[in-house]
Amino acid sequence: MQGMAFILFAVFALVLVGLYLAIRREWLRPGLTAGIGVALSIILMALISLAQNNPPIQAVIVGVVLGAAFSGATLAVAWYFHSQERRASFAQGEPYDEG
């Protein structure tokens, strides 16, 4: 991986971590968080592909497919654990603080 592609990949990883934490900690509304996270993931994956000297059409395809796949997996895991946390607090009779 070339220098610029590596930097973009590090930013991509930070976006996924931020997406996960934003869902788990309810920093923003889930729909807004998901939309921003997926869009940033797709853009960054396309830029990573371009930084590796791939043709633009390949970069767009890679960006959409891999960006959506990684952010979708991150969203699924974050939402699963968030839901489990809500269920556990409800089962213990504690009110869940939404914000």
VMD Tcl script that builds the backbone (N, CA, C; Angstrom):
set m [mol new atoms 297]
animate dup $m
set s [atomselect $m all]
$s set {name element resname resid chain x y z} {
  {N N MET 1 A 0.851 -1.168 0.000}
  {CA C MET 1 A 0.000 0.000 0.000}
  {C C MET 1 A 0.900 1.235 0.000}
  {N N GLN 2 A 0.582 2.162 -0.867}
  {CA C GLN 2 A 1.375 3.383 -0.993}
  {C C GLN 2 A 1.047 4.347 0.140}
  {N N GLY 3 A 1.889 5.383 0.291}
  {CA C GLY 3 A 1.785 6.298 1.415}
  {C C GLY 3 A 0.428 6.960 1.579}
  {N N MET 4 A -0.079 7.582 0.508}
  {CA C MET 4 A -1.358 8.283 0.603}
  {C C MET 4 A -2.504 7.302 0.840}
  {N N ALA 5 A -2.447 6.144 0.209}
  {CA C ALA 5 A -3.487 5.135 0.409}
  {C C ALA 5 A -3.501 4.662 1.860}
  {N N PHE 6 A -2.329 4.527 2.461}
  {CA C PHE 6 A -2.250 4.105 3.856}
  {C C PHE 6 A -2.869 5.153 4.784}
  {N N ILE 7 A -2.597 6.418 4.518}
  {CA C ILE 7 A -3.177 7.498 5.332}
  {C C ILE 7 A -4.699 7.494 5.207}
  {N N LEU 8 A -5.189 7.342 3.976}
  {CA C LEU 8 A -6.640 7.291 3.765}
  {C C LEU 8 A -7.255 6.071 4.444}
  {N N PHE 9 A -6.521 4.963 4.445}
  {CA C PHE 9 A -7.008 3.765 5.118}
  {C C PHE 9 A -7.099 3.985 6.629}
  {N N ALA 10 A -6.134 4.696 7.188}
  {CA C ALA 10 A -6.176 5.009 8.623}
  {C C ALA 10 A -7.378 5.897 8.935}
  {N N VAL 11 A -7.659 6.861 8.073}
  {CA C VAL 11 A -8.840 7.722 8.262}
  {C C VAL 11 A -10.112 6.882 8.142}
  {N N PHE 12 A -10.135 5.951 7.188}
  {CA C PHE 12 A -11.276 5.051 7.022}
  {C C PHE 12 A -11.518 4.242 8.300}
  {N N ALA 13 A -10.447 3.725 8.891}
  {CA C ALA 13 A -10.574 2.970 10.140}
  {C C ALA 13 A -11.124 3.857 11.258}
  {N N LEU 14 A -10.667 5.095 11.322}
  {CA C LEU 14 A -11.172 6.023 12.341}
  {C C LEU 14 A -12.652 6.336 12.128}
  {N N VAL 15 A -13.068 6.439 10.881}
  {CA C VAL 15 A -14.485 6.669 10.585}
  {C C VAL 15 A -15.324 5.495 11.081}
  {N N LEU 16 A -14.851 4.271 10.855}
  {CA C LEU 16 A -15.599 3.097 11.322}
  {C C LEU 16 A -15.667 3.040 12.848}
  {N N VAL 17 A -14.572 3.373 13.516}
  {CA C VAL 17 A -14.571 3.411 14.981}
  {C C VAL 17 A -15.533 4.495 15.472}
  {N N GLY 18 A -15.481 5.662 14.846}
  {CA C GLY 18 A -16.392 6.750 15.220}
  {C C GLY 18 A -17.845 6.379 14.978}
  {N N LEU 19 A -18.117 5.689 13.883}
  {CA C LEU 19 A -19.470 5.231 13.576}
  {C C LEU 19 A -19.966 4.274 14.654}
  {N N TYR 20 A -19.121 3.334 15.030}
  {CA C TYR 20 A -19.485 2.363 16.060}
  {C C TYR 20 A -19.780 3.069 17.387}
  {N N LEU 21 A -18.883 3.949 17.791}
  {CA C LEU 21 A -19.064 4.639 19.073}
  {C C LEU 21 A -20.280 5.567 19.058}
  {N N ALA 22 A -20.513 6.222 17.940}
  {CA C ALA 22 A -21.660 7.133 17.851}
  {C C ALA 22 A -22.979 6.385 17.994}
  {N N ILE 23 A -23.052 5.179 17.429}
  {CA C ILE 23 A -24.270 4.369 17.590}
  {C C ILE 23 A -24.385 3.860 19.019}
  {N N ARG 24 A -23.309 3.307 19.554}
  {CA C ARG 24 A -23.353 2.736 20.899}
  {C C ARG 24 A -23.624 3.780 21.970}
  {N N ARG 25 A -23.023 4.964 21.845}
  {CA C ARG 25 A -23.148 6.007 22.866}
  {C C ARG 25 A -24.270 6.998 22.589}
  {N N GLU 26 A -24.961 6.816 21.449}
  {CA C GLU 26 A -26.061 7.698 21.044}
  {C C GLU 26 A -25.624 9.160 20.993}
  {N N TRP 27 A -24.492 9.418 20.348}
  {CA C TRP 27 A -24.009 10.789 20.233}
  {C C TRP 27 A -24.884 11.608 19.291}
  {N N LEU 28 A -25.401 10.967 18.242}
  {CA C LEU 28 A -26.306 11.604 17.292}
  {C C LEU 28 A -27.458 10.649 17.021}
  {N N ARG 29 A -28.459 11.124 16.283}
  {CA C ARG 29 A -29.556 10.239 15.907}
  {C C ARG 29 A -29.011 9.106 15.042}
  {N N PRO 30 A -29.509 7.875 15.214}
  {CA C PRO 30 A -28.969 6.732 14.472}
  {C C PRO 30 A -29.032 6.890 12.951}
  {N N GLY 31 A -30.111 7.447 12.431}
  {CA C GLY 31 A -30.230 7.623 10.987}
  {C C GLY 31 A -29.199 8.591 10.443}
  {N N LEU 32 A -29.001 9.684 11.150}
  {CA C LEU 32 A -27.995 10.662 10.743}
  {C C LEU 32 A -26.601 10.070 10.839}
  {N N THR 33 A -26.335 9.375 11.919}
  {CA C THR 33 A -25.031 8.734 12.114}
  {C C THR 33 A -24.756 7.719 11.006}
  {N N ALA 34 A -25.744 6.879 10.708}
  {CA C ALA 34 A -25.565 5.860 9.674}
  {C C ALA 34 A -25.335 6.501 8.310}
  {N N GLY 35 A -26.107 7.505 7.988}
  {CA C GLY 35 A -25.961 8.172 6.696}
  {C C GLY 35 A -24.595 8.802 6.505}
  {N N ILE 36 A -24.146 9.519 7.501}
  {CA C ILE 36 A -22.828 10.158 7.428}
  {C C ILE 36 A -21.727 9.105 7.374}
  {N N GLY 37 A -21.828 8.082 8.215}
  {CA C GLY 37 A -20.806 7.043 8.258}
  {C C GLY 37 A -20.701 6.263 6.964}
  {N N VAL 38 A -21.831 5.894 6.377}
  {CA C VAL 38 A -21.819 5.146 5.120}
  {C C VAL 38 A -21.263 6.015 3.996}
  {N N ALA 39 A -21.689 7.259 3.928}
  {CA C ALA 39 A -21.204 8.161 2.877}
  {C C ALA 39 A -19.690 8.366 2.987}
  {N N LEU 40 A -19.202 8.608 4.182}
  {CA C LEU 40 A -17.763 8.795 4.364}
  {C C LEU 40 A -16.985 7.526 4.027}
  {N N SER 41 A -17.528 6.377 4.396}
  {CA C SER 41 A -16.863 5.108 4.097}
  {C C SER 41 A -16.746 4.886 2.591}
  {N N ILE 42 A -17.818 5.159 1.873}
  {CA C ILE 42 A -17.801 4.982 0.416}
  {C C ILE 42 A -16.805 5.943 -0.227}
  {N N ILE 43 A -16.824 7.194 0.190}
  {CA C ILE 43 A -15.896 8.188 -0.369}
  {C C ILE 43 A -14.452 7.804 -0.083}
  {N N LEU 44 A -14.170 7.425 1.152}
  {CA C LEU 44 A -12.796 7.078 1.512}
  {C C LEU 44 A -12.311 5.822 0.791}
  {N N MET 45 A -13.164 4.828 0.632}
  {CA C MET 45 A -12.746 3.635 -0.100}
  {C C MET 45 A -12.475 3.957 -1.563}
  {N N ALA 46 A -13.265 4.822 -2.156}
  {CA C ALA 46 A -13.004 5.224 -3.545}
  {C C ALA 46 A -11.679 5.978 -3.636}
  {N N LEU 47 A -11.414 6.847 -2.675}
  {CA C LEU 47 A -10.146 7.575 -2.678}
  {C C LEU 47 A -8.949 6.656 -2.451}
  {N N ILE 48 A -9.105 5.646 -1.610}
  {CA C ILE 48 A -8.037 4.664 -1.398}
  {C C ILE 48 A -7.746 3.939 -2.707}
  {N N SER 49 A -8.803 3.554 -3.399}
  {CA C SER 49 A -8.620 2.865 -4.667}
  {C C SER 49 A -7.945 3.767 -5.702}
  {N N LEU 50 A -8.325 5.022 -5.750}
  {CA C LEU 50 A -7.684 5.968 -6.669}
  {C C LEU 50 A -6.219 6.186 -6.302}
  {N N ALA 51 A -5.917 6.219 -5.006}
  {CA C ALA 51 A -4.537 6.411 -4.556}
  {C C ALA 51 A -3.646 5.235 -4.946}
  {N N GLN 52 A -4.254 4.088 -5.221}
  {CA C GLN 52 A -3.496 2.914 -5.655}
  {C C GLN 52 A -3.432 2.824 -7.175}
  {N N ASN 53 A -3.748 3.936 -7.837}
  {CA C ASN 53 A -3.681 4.052 -9.304}
  {C C ASN 53 A -4.641 3.121 -10.038}
  {N N ASN 54 A -5.797 2.868 -9.467}
  {CA C ASN 54 A -6.825 2.093 -10.146}
  {C C ASN 54 A -7.627 3.027 -11.051}
  {N N PRO 55 A -8.230 2.494 -12.116}
  {CA C PRO 55 A -9.077 3.330 -12.986}
  {C C PRO 55 A -10.269 3.893 -12.204}
  {N N PRO 56 A -10.755 5.068 -12.592}
  {CA C PRO 56 A -11.865 5.697 -11.849}
  {C C PRO 56 A -13.112 4.827 -11.714}
  {N N ILE 57 A -13.492 4.098 -12.769}
  {CA C ILE 57 A -14.693 3.263 -12.663}
  {C C ILE 57 A -14.495 2.153 -11.632}
  {N N GLN 58 A -13.300 1.597 -11.587}
  {CA C GLN 58 A -13.003 0.572 -10.588}
  {C C GLN 58 A -13.026 1.176 -9.190}
  {N N ALA 59 A -12.516 2.402 -9.049}
  {CA C ALA 59 A -12.517 3.066 -7.747}
  {C C ALA 59 A -13.937 3.309 -7.254}
  {N N VAL 60 A -14.835 3.687 -8.157}
  {CA C VAL 60 A -16.231 3.913 -7.768}
  {C C VAL 60 A -16.885 2.605 -7.336}
  {N N ILE 61 A -16.653 1.552 -8.093}
  {CA C ILE 61 A -17.246 0.246 -7.745}
  {C C ILE 61 A -16.697 -0.251 -6.411}
  {N N VAL 62 A -15.383 -0.168 -6.251}
  {CA C VAL 62 A -14.760 -0.591 -4.994}
  {C C VAL 62 A -15.286 0.255 -3.836}
  {N N GLY 63 A -15.390 1.558 -4.054}
  {CA C GLY 63 A -15.873 2.450 -3.012}
  {C C GLY 63 A -17.272 2.104 -2.551}
  {N N VAL 64 A -18.159 1.900 -3.512}
  {CA C VAL 64 A -19.556 1.598 -3.165}
  {C C VAL 64 A -19.668 0.231 -2.498}
  {N N VAL 65 A -19.057 -0.778 -3.103}
  {CA C VAL 65 A -19.223 -2.139 -2.585}
  {C C VAL 65 A -18.532 -2.305 -1.228}
  {N N LEU 66 A -17.247 -2.010 -1.167}
  {CA C LEU 66 A -16.519 -2.226 0.086}
  {C C LEU 66 A -16.876 -1.196 1.156}
  {N N GLY 67 A -17.070 0.052 0.763}
  {CA C GLY 67 A -17.450 1.071 1.741}
  {C C GLY 67 A -18.778 0.739 2.401}
  {N N ALA 68 A -19.757 0.344 1.577}
  {CA C ALA 68 A -21.070 -0.025 2.128}
  {C C ALA 68 A -20.983 -1.303 2.958}
  {N N ALA 69 A -20.174 -2.257 2.517}
  {CA C ALA 69 A -20.066 -3.525 3.249}
  {C C ALA 69 A -19.443 -3.323 4.630}
  {N N PHE 70 A -18.326 -2.599 4.691}
  {CA C PHE 70 A -17.665 -2.391 5.980}
  {C C PHE 70 A -18.519 -1.537 6.916}
  {N N SER 71 A -19.117 -0.480 6.398}
  {CA C SER 71 A -19.936 0.363 7.276}
  {C C SER 71 A -21.216 -0.369 7.673}
  {N N GLY 72 A -21.772 -1.185 6.774}
  {CA C GLY 72 A -22.954 -1.971 7.123}
  {C C GLY 72 A -22.662 -2.981 8.225}
  {N N ALA 73 A -21.512 -3.636 8.129}
  {CA C ALA 73 A -21.129 -4.592 9.170}
  {C C ALA 73 A -20.903 -3.876 10.501}
  {N N THR 74 A -20.270 -2.721 10.449}
  {CA C THR 74 A -20.038 -1.939 11.670}
  {C C THR 74 A -21.356 -1.501 12.293}
  {N N LEU 75 A -22.286 -1.039 11.450}
  {CA C LEU 75 A -23.601 -0.636 11.956}
  {C C LEU 75 A -24.346 -1.816 12.571}
  {N N ALA 76 A -24.281 -2.969 11.935}
  {CA C ALA 76 A -24.990 -4.143 12.451}
  {C C ALA 76 A -24.462 -4.545 13.827}
  {N N VAL 77 A -23.156 -4.560 13.978}
  {CA C VAL 77 A -22.559 -4.945 15.262}
  {C C VAL 77 A -22.893 -3.910 16.337}
  {N N ALA 78 A -22.751 -2.645 15.999}
  {CA C ALA 78 A -23.039 -1.585 16.976}
  {C C ALA 78 A -24.502 -1.617 17.400}
  {N N TRP 79 A -25.406 -1.776 16.438}
  {CA C TRP 79 A -26.828 -1.779 16.770}
  {C C TRP 79 A -27.201 -3.012 17.582}
  {N N TYR 80 A -26.583 -4.162 17.293}
  {CA C TYR 80 A -26.847 -5.370 18.058}
  {C C TYR 80 A -26.468 -5.175 19.526}
  {N N PHE 81 A -25.261 -4.705 19.782}
  {CA C PHE 81 A -24.834 -4.516 21.167}
  {C C PHE 81 A -25.613 -3.401 21.851}
  {N N HIS 82 A -25.990 -2.385 21.116}
  {CA C HIS 82 A -26.807 -1.311 21.679}
  {C C HIS 82 A -28.179 -1.865 22.100}
  {N N SER 83 A -28.769 -2.689 21.251}
  {CA C SER 83 A -30.070 -3.295 21.574}
  {C C SER 83 A -29.965 -4.229 22.771}
  {N N GLN 84 A -28.888 -4.993 22.853}
  {CA C GLN 84 A -28.693 -5.893 23.989}
  {C C GLN 84 A -28.566 -5.102 25.291}
  {N N GLU 85 A -27.884 -3.987 25.233}
  {CA C GLU 85 A -27.728 -3.142 26.411}
  {C C GLU 85 A -29.086 -2.589 26.869}
  {N N ARG 86 A -29.901 -2.184 25.900}
  {CA C ARG 86 A -31.239 -1.679 26.231}
  {C C ARG 86 A -32.110 -2.772 26.844}
  {N N ARG 87 A -32.051 -3.979 26.271}
  {CA C ARG 87 A -32.840 -5.093 26.802}
  {C C ARG 87 A -32.411 -5.450 28.216}
  {N N ALA 88 A -31.125 -5.455 28.462}
  {CA C ALA 88 A -30.619 -5.802 29.792}
  {C C ALA 88 A -31.079 -4.788 30.831}
  {N N SER 89 A -31.034 -3.518 30.496}
  {CA C SER 89 A -31.469 -2.508 31.463}
  {C C SER 89 A -32.987 -2.577 31.680}
  {N N PHE 90 A -33.739 -2.912 30.631}
  {CA C PHE 90 A -35.187 -3.053 30.767}
  {C C PHE 90 A -35.523 -4.262 31.620}
  {N N ALA 91 A -34.792 -5.360 31.447}
  {CA C ALA 91 A -35.048 -6.576 32.213}
  {C C ALA 91 A -34.759 -6.389 33.706}
  {N N GLN 92 A -33.838 -5.515 34.028}
  {CA C GLN 92 A -33.498 -5.247 35.424}
  {C C GLN 92 A -34.431 -4.202 36.037}
  {N N GLY 93 A -35.366 -3.710 35.249}
  {CA C GLY 93 A -36.322 -2.751 35.755}
  {C C GLY 93 A -35.805 -1.315 35.813}
  {N N GLU 94 A -34.674 -1.086 35.194}
  {CA C GLU 94 A -34.110 0.263 35.173}
  {C C GLU 94 A -34.609 1.001 33.946}
  {N N PRO 95 A -35.010 2.233 34.111}
  {CA C PRO 95 A -35.383 3.000 32.925}
  {C C PRO 95 A -34.139 3.300 32.103}
  {N N TYR 96 A -34.279 3.189 30.803}
  {CA C TYR 96 A -33.143 3.455 29.924}
  {C C TYR 96 A -33.150 4.916 29.536}
  {N N ASP 97 A -32.046 5.586 29.808}
  {CA C ASP 97 A -31.916 7.007 29.496}
  {C C ASP 97 A -31.582 7.160 28.016}
  {N N GLU 98 A -32.470 7.784 27.241}
  {CA C GLU 98 A -32.294 7.922 25.798}
  {C C GLU 98 A -31.356 9.064 25.426}
  {N N GLY 99 A -30.909 9.823 26.313}
  {CA C GLY 99 A -30.059 10.936 25.891}
  {C C GLY 99 A -29.440 11.547 27.038}
}
mol reanalyze $m
mol bondsrecalc $m
mol representation Tube
mol addrep $m
